[in-house]
């Protein structure tokens, strides 16, 4: 399943590159989500993130998935930061055979909430999960500058409920 998703995202990147990019709506979502992921990865309470780190990403609510065009744009924007792998279900990223339920490949799982529409400053919920005892919920505020979306505020709280919308 993971190979299919990575292959699909790769094909979407290639198709987007050949067609001159996606819609403004998908570009906006990819830019905002990329800024949110960067803010979560910048949290120093976990180990150093490198381009080899497996970062699994999924929608906070599985019924509201992140479309493939947006996924491909995010992978393209963050490929030098970490190895981004999108998952449809959190269980694809978590090792259930281990009682501590760590993320596979010594990675981390980031969940992303919905993006409010039509604003130059937006607040997005996100979650970071390392294992059953280490999950943090974030509220990241990003603002549109002349050329990009940048995080301007990040708040976090520890959470242990994996079923919470952002954990």
N, C-alpha and C positions, 0 to 999 in steps of 0.2 A: 504494500500500500504506500509506504514512504517513497519508494522508488518512483511509483506512478505520480505521486504528488510533486516530487522534485522535478521529474521529467516534464510534467505539465507546466509547472512554473517556469522552467527553462524555455519551453516552447513559447509560452506567453511572452517572456522577455524578448525572444527573437522576433516574434510577430509584432510586438509593440515597436521594437527598434526599426523594423522594416516598414511599418505603416506610419511612422512619424509620431508615435505617442498615443496615449489614450485620451479619453474625454477629460474635460476640465474637472469634472466631478471626481473621476477616479484619481486624477493627479492630485487633487486637493486631499482626498482621503489618504493616499499613499504618503504624501508629504507630512501630514499631521501624524499619522501612525508612526512614521519613521522618527519624527521628533520625540514622540512619546517613548518609543523603544529606546532611543538614545538616552533619554532622561532616566528610565528604569535601569539601564545598564550602567549608568554613571554612579548609581548608589554604591558606595564603598563598603557596605556591610556584607558583601559577598566577595568571593575571590576575583582576581583580575580576569577581565574578559579579553580574549584575543580573537583573531580571525578564525582560529581553529575551534573555538568554543561552540558547542551545539546549543543554539537558542531556538527552542521550539516556540512557535507563536500560534495562538488560536483566538477565536472570538470568545469573549467572556460568556456570552449566551450562545450556545451551540445552534440555536434556532435562527440566529442572525449571523451567518458566516461572512467572512471577508472574501469578496469575489476574487477570481484568479487574476484579473488585470491589476488590481490593487496589490495582491500578493507579489506578483512579478516585479512591479515597480519598487516595492519595499526591498525585495531581495537585491535588486540592482543598486538601490541607494545605500544599502548597509553591508554589501559583500566584503568590504575591507574591515568592517568592525567585528563581525562574527559570522558564523555559519547559520543562516536563518533557514528554518524548516517549518513550514506551516502544517498544522494538524487540524483535522476536522473535530476530533474528540480528544479531550485531555488524556484519556487512557492510552493514546498512541505514544505519548511522551513519557509516561510514568512506568517504572519497573514494579509491577504488582507482585513479582516473585520475592521481593525484598520487603521485610516487615516495616522498614522505614519509608518505603515508597519513594525512593529518589527518582529524579529525572534521569532518563537513559543517557548514556555516554558522558556522565559527569556534567551534564548541561543544566539548563534552567528552562522553565516554562513561563512565558509571558502571555497573559490574556489581555485582550483589548476590548474596552467598552465601545458603545456607539459614539459617533461624532455628531454634536449638534450642527444644524445646518446654518448657513449664511451668516457667519460672524467672523470678525477679524481676530477675535480672541475666543478660544474655546477651552472647555474643561473636559478632559477625557479620563475615565476610570481605567485603571490597569492593575494587573496583579502579577506578582513574581513568586513562583513556586520552585523550591529546591528539593524539599522532601516533606514528609508529613509533619515535621516539627518546625519547618522554616518556610513560612509563606507570608508575604507582605502585600497589602493593598495600597495602591497609590491613587492620588488624584493629581493629574498633571495638567497645568494650564499652559497652553501654547498660544503664541501671538504671531500673526502674519507681519513680517517686516517687508521691506521693499522687494526682497528676492526669495525669502524662505520663511518657513514656520520655525519658531524657536521656543523652547520651554522657558517660561518666565517664573514659574513657581511649581514646586513639587512637594506634596505632603504625603506622608506614609503612616500606616498603622500595621502592627503585627496582626495577623489573623490565622486562625487555625481551622476555620471552616472552609474546606475545599469547595463546598457547594455555594458559598457566598458569591454574588455576581462578579466580583473582581478578584477572587482568590482561586 
